[in-house]
Amino acid sequence: MSSPVAVPTHVKALDGVRALAVLAVMLVHAGAPGFSWGGIGVDVFFVLSGFLITTLLLQEHANTGRIDLWAFLLRRARRLLPAYYLYLAVLCGVMLLLPDPGFAEEGGWNVGGYLLALWLHAINFVPQGGIWRHQILTVHLWSLALEQQYYLVWAPTLAAVLRHGRWVAAGTAALAALAALAYGAWPEGLLKDHMLFTRGFLLLVGSAVAAWGMTRPAVAARVAQAAGRWPLGVLLAALVVWGTTLSARPTPGGHDLALVVLSLALGLFIQQLWLGMAPVCVSRFLQRPSWVWMGQVSYGAYIYHEAVRVLVWAVLKPLMVSWPPALGFATRLGLYLALTFVLAGWSHRYWEQRFLRKSTTSRRAA
């Protein structure tokens, strides 16, 4: 690697990206008109996570000559597990209290395997329905499982590469390309959309952009500055293609290609924000205090939002049968969004921060 490079400790604009991503996911899950493309928010989180984690690991190696894997995993656990396990604990309590929870077997999975997969971050291997009557409350957790699996595989892989070679950026880019090819070639289904060896290419794209930026900082800075609005423009164009081809599956050649292009443009745009070289108007928009706060609590919002949505719809929809449909939906949607962020804000301040304060490192959690 090149000589140590100073990197920002925190970039508020990236909190804005997180906020927009989680809002997109929440809106598509609520069935909001015009937001059928909102699932792209998960892909945004993947690219952003790959970029940030790889940047921090490479910076640690540049400063200390090594990567402390145990310290890295402990930081990730303190950041991610408290809210996740709190949610699972509440769900398990609900299962015990329900007089008829509605358990069944599906695809060789029973409730025991389902719960074990939840607690061990392997829920992306489980069928998305048919095991528990209220399984909708956990379907969205597949993406968190995939990310945890990536951390467990990527951190030691990167540490090993850094000990025995210098081709970090090229190697990461090659892995990302292979994973993207696997994603495009894989038939539609659970294995294509929810597995580390297919959908995980998005995390690798973020990692590849980060590795290139850390190993060739001067070149990366010049490219980011010269690119101007191009990454954002390509990102928006790819998003339009991705959204319009969403219904074309299962013949998704254009859809898959658009997702690959989108991930590359998103990675470059994130790097622009990281380096402070994104268009000023975009950076200012993403750094608005409301976006920053929503981004800081976005992890909890993602975890809790499905439970809030189901509860709001179950309580209010029967009471709104005489309301105009649009008014009823808008009321439920607004309450669902508000309650989700209130709950996420409470969780972040009074629950998750307890564990972050115990961290032995002063580095801001990614």
C-alpha positions as a printed NumPy array, in Angstrom:
array([[  0.   ,   0.   ,   0.   ],
       [  0.952,   3.623,  -0.291],
       [  1.906,   5.755,   2.671],
       [ -0.748,   6.424,   5.304],
       [ -3.543,   8.664,   4.122],
       [ -5.683,  10.758,   6.43 ],
       [ -9.373,   9.992,   6.02 ],
       [-12.421,  11.736,   7.455],
       [-13.744,  10.472,  10.779],
       [-17.351,  11.093,   9.788],
       [-19.093,  12.41 ,   6.674],
       [-22.534,  13.844,   7.355],
       [-23.589,  13.592,   3.71 ],
       [-23.364,   9.805,   3.969],
       [-25.917,   9.944,   6.776],
       [-28.157,  11.677,   4.26 ],
       [-27.612,   8.797,   1.844],
       [-28.586,   6.354,   4.59 ],
       [-31.738,   8.348,   5.323],
       [-32.895,   8.312,   1.7  ],
       [-32.104,   4.597,   1.402],
       [-34.109,   3.558,   4.454],
       [-37.008,   5.81 ,   3.439],
       [-37.113,   4.13 ,   0.025],
       [-37.289,   0.696,   1.662],
       [-39.99 ,   1.786,   4.106],
       [-42.103,   3.265,   1.319],
       [-41.93 ,   0.206,  -0.925],
       [-42.845,  -2.076,   1.984],
       [-45.849,   0.126,   2.719],
       [-46.98 ,  -0.128,  -0.903],
       [-46.646,   3.61 ,  -1.508],
       [-47.635,   4.502,  -5.096],
       [-44.657,   5.214,  -7.328],
       [-42.145,   3.524,  -5.04 ],
       [-42.028,   0.002,  -6.46 ],
       [-38.297,   0.66 ,  -7.01 ],
       [-37.714,   1.361,  -3.295],
       [-35.955,  -1.947,  -2.738],
       [-32.898,  -0.292,  -4.272],
       [-32.368,   1.213,  -0.824],
       [-30.98 ,  -2.139,   0.306],
       [-28.457,  -2.07 ,  -2.534],
       [-27.421,   1.44 ,  -1.505],
       [-26.734,   0.162,   2.006],
       [-24.663,  -2.707,   0.591],
       [-22.403,  -0.499,  -1.527],
       [-22.038,   2.047,   1.27 ],
       [-21.199,  -0.622,   3.858],
       [-18.595,  -2.237,   1.62 ],
       [-16.995,   1.153,   0.981],
       [-16.883,   2.257,   4.62 ],
       [-15.721,  -1.021,   6.117],
       [-12.931,  -1.453,   3.581],
       [-11.819,   2.156,   3.964],
       [-11.567,   1.815,   7.747],
       [ -9.754,  -1.526,   7.546],
       [ -7.228,  -0.202,   5.035],
       [ -6.699,   2.926,   7.11 ],
       [ -6.045,   0.767,  10.172],
       [ -3.488,  -1.24 ,   8.213],
       [ -1.829,   1.94 ,   6.926],
       [ -1.516,   3.306,  10.461],
       [ -0.546,   0.154,  12.373],
       [  0.758,  -2.29 ,   9.761],
       [ -1.947,  -4.833,  10.605],
       [ -5.685,  -5.387,  10.927],
       [ -6.911,  -6.398,  14.374],
       [ -9.685,  -8.792,  13.366],
       [-11.021,  -9.352,  16.873],
       [-11.253,  -5.619,  17.527],
       [-13.007,  -5.134,  14.183],
       [-15.565,  -7.859,  14.881],
       [-16.144,  -6.509,  18.386],
       [-16.812,  -3.03 ,  16.978],
       [-19.272,  -4.483,  14.483],
       [-20.997,  -6.503,  17.199],
       [-21.38 ,  -3.483,  19.464],
       [-22.783,  -1.447,  16.625],
       [-25.138,  -3.987,  15.07 ],
       [-26.209,  -6.634,  17.562],
       [-27.969,  -4.693,  20.366],
       [-30.892,  -3.423,  18.253],
       [-31.071,  -6.643,  16.249],
       [-31.218,  -8.933,  19.275],
       [-33.637,  -6.624,  21.081],
       [-35.997,  -6.99 ,  18.132],
       [-35.592, -10.771,  18.091],
       [-36.167, -11.   ,  21.844],
       [-39.453,  -9.106,  21.511],
       [-40.515, -11.329,  18.598],
       [-39.759, -14.479,  20.573],
       [-41.842, -13.088,  23.43 ],
       [-44.714, -12.511,  21.009],
       [-44.402, -16.096,  19.77 ],
       [-44.688, -17.405,  23.34 ],
       [-47.706, -15.229,  24.144],
       [-49.735, -15.981,  21.027],
       [-52.296, -18.731,  21.722],
       [-51.923, -20.056,  18.168],
       [-48.668, -18.808,  16.597],
       [-49.281, -20.754,  13.405],
       [-46.038, -22.693,  12.973],
       [-45.53 , -25.011,   9.997],
       [-42.785, -26.542,   7.861],
       [-41.674, -25.152,   4.519],
       [-38.905, -26.344,   2.232],
       [-37.404, -28.553,   4.943],
       [-37.367, -25.724,   7.501],
       [-39.306, -25.798,  10.776],
       [-39.667, -23.163,  13.474],
       [-36.563, -24.378,  15.325],
       [-34.348, -23.945,  12.289],
       [-36.038, -20.647,  11.49 ],
       [-35.283, -19.222,  14.944],
       [-31.724, -20.541,  14.884],
       [-31.162, -18.904,  11.499],
       [-32.487, -15.618,  12.863],
       [-30.188, -15.585,  15.881],
       [-27.139, -16.72 ,  13.872],
       [-27.622, -14.27 ,  10.981],
       [-28.46 , -16.965,   8.46 ],
       [-32.063, -15.999,   7.74 ],
       [-31.206, -15.335,   4.084],
       [-31.102, -19.127,   3.606],
       [-34.673, -19.578,   4.885],
       [-37.82 , -19.509,   2.703],
       [-39.598, -16.182,   3.037],
       [-42.918, -17.615,   4.097],
       [-44.778, -20.701,   5.253],
       [-42.961, -21.271,   8.572],
       [-44.664, -18.746,  10.849],
       [-47.956, -16.99 ,  10.317],
       [-46.31 , -13.647,  11.1  ],
       [-43.076, -14.294,   9.221],
       [-43.462, -10.973,   7.412],
       [-41.961,  -9.437,  10.574],
       [-38.568, -10.983,   9.79 ],
       [-38.433, -11.196,   5.991],
       [-36.46 ,  -7.955,   5.702],
       [-33.688,  -9.21 ,   8.012],
       [-32.083, -11.197,   5.186],
       [-29.998,  -8.175,   4.186],
       [-28.553,  -7.816,   7.692],
       [-27.618, -11.501,   7.633],
       [-25.849, -11.063,   4.305],
       [-23.875,  -8.085,   5.624],
       [-22.778,  -9.968,   8.738],
       [-21.606, -12.853,   6.572],
       [-19.638, -10.401,   4.451],
       [-17.858,  -8.948,   7.47 ],
       [-16.891, -12.424,   8.665],
       [-15.453, -13.351,   5.261],
       [-14.077, -10.059,   3.975],
       [-12.093,  -8.806,   6.977],
       [ -9.843, -11.901,   7.289],
       [ -9.549, -12.131,   3.492],
       [ -8.369,  -8.535,   3.261],
       [ -5.975,  -9.026,   6.176],
       [ -4.458, -12.075,   4.471],
       [ -4.086, -10.268,   1.144],
       [ -2.374,  -7.326,   2.83 ],
       [  0.114,  -9.653,   4.509],
       [  1.082, -11.424,   1.305],
       [  0.569,  -9.01 ,  -1.548],
       [  0.04 ,  -5.471,  -2.762],
       [ -2.624,  -5.971,  -5.407],
       [ -5.478,  -5.057,  -3.107],
       [ -7.423,  -2.802,  -5.469],
       [ -7.036,  -5.076,  -8.508],
       [ -7.878,  -8.194,  -6.521],
       [-10.973,  -6.632,  -4.993],
       [-12.133,  -5.365,  -8.381],
       [-11.669,  -8.842,  -9.865],
       [-13.718, -10.403,  -7.065],
       [-16.453,  -7.81 ,  -7.568],
       [-16.528,  -8.535, -11.307],
       [-16.78 , -12.297, -10.727],
       [-19.566, -11.836,  -8.185],
       [-21.445,  -9.526, -10.576],
       [-21.179, -12.173, -13.307],
       [-22.478, -14.805, -10.883],
       [-25.399, -12.541, -10.014],
       [-26.266, -11.982, -13.659],
       [-25.951, -15.66 , -14.601],
       [-27.868, -17.068, -11.646],
       [-31.537, -17.99 , -12.221],
       [-34.213, -16.014, -10.416],
       [-34.975, -16.956,  -6.836],
       [-33.703, -16.878,  -3.274],
       [-30.123, -17.823,  -4.218],
       [-29.854, -14.966,  -6.711],
       [-31.254, -12.183,  -4.582],
       [-30.259, -13.066,  -1.016],
       [-26.882, -14.795,  -1.076],
       [-23.389, -13.516,  -0.418],
       [-21.962, -15.146,  -3.557],
       [-24.487, -13.356,  -5.812],
       [-26.127, -10.223,  -4.37 ],
       [-22.982,  -9.712,  -2.279],
       [-21.297,  -8.292,  -5.379],
       [-22.695,  -4.912,  -4.294],
       [-20.622,  -4.989,  -1.113],
       [-17.579,  -5.943,  -3.167],
       [-18.161,  -3.032,  -5.538],
       [-18.095,  -0.661,  -2.577],
       [-14.963,  -2.373,  -1.286],
       [-13.267,  -2.158,  -4.687],
       [-13.923,   1.584,  -4.966],
       [-12.598,   2.073,  -1.43 ],
       [ -9.48 ,  -0.018,  -2.102],
       [ -8.745,   1.953,  -5.253],
       [ -9.209,   5.236,  -3.416],
       [ -6.98 ,   4.219,  -0.504],
       [ -4.175,   2.73 ,  -2.597],
       [ -4.235,   5.44 ,  -5.289],
       [ -5.468,   8.485,  -3.351],
       [ -4.074,  11.137,  -5.693],
       [ -5.578,   9.488,  -8.779],
       [ -8.891,   8.882,  -7.007],
       [ -9.071,  12.523,  -5.945],
       [ -8.376,  13.758,  -9.478],
       [-11.005,  11.441, -10.935],
       [-13.566,  12.447,  -8.303],
       [-12.958,  16.107,  -9.02 ],
       [-12.981,  15.72 , -12.796],
       [-16.106,  13.546, -12.771],
       [-18.226,  16.371, -11.41 ],
       [-21.889,  15.47 , -11.759],
       [-21.307,  12.415, -13.965],
       [-21.508,   9.759, -11.211],
       [-24.777,  11.237,  -9.954],
       [-26.169,  11.474, -13.483],
       [-25.244,   7.879, -14.322],
       [-26.643,   6.79 , -10.963],
       [-30.003,   8.404, -11.666],
       [-30.128,   7.042, -15.219],
       [-29.304,   3.524, -14.027],
       [-31.967,   3.852, -11.335],
       [-34.569,   4.716, -13.968],
       [-33.572,   1.695, -16.086],
       [-33.515,  -0.547, -13.013],
       [-36.967,   0.601, -11.965],
       [-38.54 ,   0.314, -15.419],
       [-37.153,  -3.21 , -15.925],
       [-38.289,  -4.378, -12.486],
       [-41.447,  -5.91 , -13.919],
       [-39.502,  -7.556, -16.766],
       [-38.15 , -10.288, -14.558],
       [-37.679, -13.268, -14.959],
       [-36.017, -12.103, -18.191],
       [-33.899,  -9.535, -16.388],
       [-30.85 ,  -8.927, -18.581],
       [-31.38 ,  -5.179, -18.658],
       [-32.398,  -5.142, -15.011],
       [-29.242,  -6.929, -13.844],
       [-26.963,  -4.824, -16.038],
       [-28.615,  -1.661, -14.724],
       [-27.963,  -2.809, -11.15 ],
       [-24.273,  -3.365, -11.924],
       [-23.956,   0.083, -13.529],
       [-25.91 ,   1.619, -10.674],
       [-23.591,   0.043,  -8.096],
       [-20.488,   1.401,  -9.842],
       [-21.942,   4.9  , -10.155],
       [-23.087,   4.771,  -6.548],
       [-19.618,   3.708,  -5.403],
       [-18.004,   6.631,  -7.228],
       [-20.638,   9.033,  -5.898],
       [-20.003,   7.821,  -2.335],
       [-16.292,   8.349,  -2.871],
       [-16.988,  11.894,  -4.055],
       [-18.949,  12.56 ,  -0.868],
       [-16.194,  10.963,   1.223],
       [-13.543,  13.165,  -0.364],
       [-15.717,  16.29 ,  -0.23 ],
       [-15.794,  16.567,  -4.036],
       [-19.46 ,  15.96 ,  -4.787],
       [-21.523,  18.804,  -6.279],
       [-21.994,  21.41 ,  -3.559],
       [-25.777,  21.569,  -3.874],
       [-26.033,  17.788,  -3.45 ],
       [-23.739,  17.75 ,  -0.426],
       [-25.671,  20.56 ,   1.224],
       [-28.953,  18.775,   0.634],
       [-27.676,  15.52 ,   2.131],
       [-26.21 ,  17.352,   5.133],
       [-29.497,  18.894,   6.208],
       [-29.92 ,  18.19 ,   9.952],
       [-33.12 ,  16.195,   9.434],
       [-31.457,  13.869,   6.909],
       [-28.371,  13.479,   9.088],
       [-30.433,  12.507,  12.124],
       [-32.555,  10.059,  10.128],
       [-29.388,   8.527,   8.715],
       [-27.878,   8.122,  12.166],
       [-30.912,   6.132,  13.344],
       [-31.496,   4.37 ,  10.005],
       [-30.226,   1.005,  11.24 ],
       [-32.867,   0.837,  13.945],
       [-35.488,   2.19 ,  11.559],
       [-34.714,  -0.628,   9.137],
       [-34.97 ,  -3.278,  11.85 ],
       [-38.194,  -2.04 ,  13.441],
       [-40.126,  -0.668,  10.482],
       [-41.947,  -3.834,   9.434],
       [-43.304,  -4.432,  12.936],
       [-44.52 ,  -0.829,  13.119],
       [-46.101,  -1.061,   9.676],
       [-47.953,  -4.292,  10.466],
       [-49.198,  -2.887,  13.782],
       [-50.363,   0.43 ,  12.316],
       [-52.198,  -1.296,   9.46 ],
       [-53.786,  -3.885,  11.788],
       [-55.083,  -1.265,  14.222],
       [-56.099,   1.563,  11.897],
       [-57.293,  -0.073,   8.689],
       [-60.473,  -1.566,  10.236],
       [-61.265,   1.862,  11.702],
       [-60.926,   3.57 ,   8.321],
       [-63.268,   1.494,   6.175],
       [-65.527,   4.514,   5.635],
       [-62.637,   6.886,   4.867],
       [-61.628,   7.799,   1.314],
       [-58.95 ,   5.209,   0.418],
       [-56.278,   7.787,  -0.37 ],
       [-56.818,   9.634,   2.913],
       [-56.777,   6.431,   4.923],
       [-53.573,   5.25 ,   3.289],
       [-51.863,   8.631,   3.687],
       [-52.795,   8.723,   7.382],
       [-51.476,   5.228,   8.011],
       [-48.325,   5.948,   6.018],
       [-47.572,   9.145,   7.915],
       [-48.121,   7.513,  11.303],
       [-46.021,   4.507,  10.295],
       [-43.09 ,   6.682,   9.219],
       [-43.307,   8.878,  12.31 ],
       [-43.581,   6.011,  14.804],
       [-40.746,   4.111,  13.147],
       [-38.321,   7.003,  13.488],
       [-39.474,   7.776,  17.043],
       [-38.791,   4.163,  17.993],
       [-35.473,   4.157,  16.13 ],
       [-34.446,   7.404,  17.824],
       [-35.275,   5.998,  21.245],
       [-33.393,   2.784,  20.473],
       [-30.328,   4.637,  19.226],
       [-30.126,   6.999,  22.184],
       [-31.138,   4.818,  25.114],
       [-30.203,   1.305,  23.99 ],
       [-27.621,   1.138,  21.214],
       [-25.445,   3.971,  22.557],
       [-24.924,   2.059,  25.802],
       [-22.898,  -0.516,  23.93 ],
       [-21.079,   1.958,  21.697],
       [-19.85 ,   3.899,  24.74 ],
       [-18.201,   0.73 ,  26.008],
       [-16.101,   0.435,  22.867],
       [-12.346,   0.443,  23.415],
       [-11.792,   2.513,  20.291],
       [-12.494,   6.181,  19.82 ],
       [-13.192,   5.764,  16.109],
       [-16.708,   6.633,  15.079],
       [-18.713,   3.516,  14.226],
       [-19.251,   3.162,  10.509]])
